[in-house]
Amino acid sequence: MICPELTFGYSPCPNDTFSFYALTHEKLPNLSFSVRERLEDVETLNQLALNGILDLTKISYHALGHLRQQYALLRSGGALGRGCGPLVVALQPTDMTALRGKTIAIPGRLTTANLLLQLYAKGFDQLLILPFDQILPALKAGKAQAGVIIHESRFTYQKQGFHEIIDLGAWWEEETGLPIPLGGILARRDLGKELIDSVQTAIRASLDYAWANPEQPRSYIRQHAQELSDTVTDNHIDLYVNPFSRDLGDEGILAVETLFARAEALGIIPESDLDLFMR
């Protein structure tokens, strides 16, 4: 039996390198497939998926809204939770009303960060698209009046002199009572259910391995992290790798469905009658 090699795209952020270390470093025995990883920023992953280049990929839930025909969602490996949403920040204290019509830096047009900004209210359409780690430097350079930050920037913006304008994740939680779906893991539907199920089982095992052996992925995490502080790295992992990462569960699935329903109602993503998962 031929063991297929699957391309797997995910971000260099600590939550992903922690979660998928065991899967990509031959720590899991008896797999029916092998994995070749590709580490890219979230918007690059979104664009690669739109072109069908990757077999497996971390994805923004916003992008998944455009990819449901080609890709199925996995229940494991994603980032979804409470208190972990994107923040709008600026160098000077202000409010969201004052930012209407102003230039706002975002980490990608198809990121969930941008989707939440558009769901929050109309008028935030002057967008500067940058890799997530370039947003704060761009604000300091005066290229935008505010920015939507994610990943490690969430833990460092205050030390760099920025002010929080709104926590879009907190806004979502107050609006819906649900956790915020940030990113999920997708598999190409043409891989077939049997192989996709094996991948999902392996991702779950990779998470369990990392939780049981948290020091083993450390050098891999440091190799790719934007912020090298172990404290920031550990806080990042603790926030984004949680029980929803192991399994979305009913509440996680409801959060994704609610996000898509609101985005569909505003015409931000196309409607789809396909199941999110391979059944």
Secondary structure, DSSP 4 states (H G I P E B T S, - for coil): ----EEEEEE-SSHHHHHHHHHHHTT-STT-SSEEEEEE--HHHHHHHHHTT--SEEEEEHHHHTTTTTTEEE-SSS-EEESS---EEEESS---HHHHTTS-EEES-TTSHHHHHHHHH-S----EEE--GGGHHHHHHTTS-SEEEE-TTHHHHTTTTT-EEEEEHHHHHHHHHSSPEEEEEEEEEGGG-HHHHHHHHHHHHHHHHHHHHSTTTTHHHHHHH-S---HHHHHHHHHHHSSHHHH--HHHHHHHHHHHHHHHHHTTSS----S-SS--
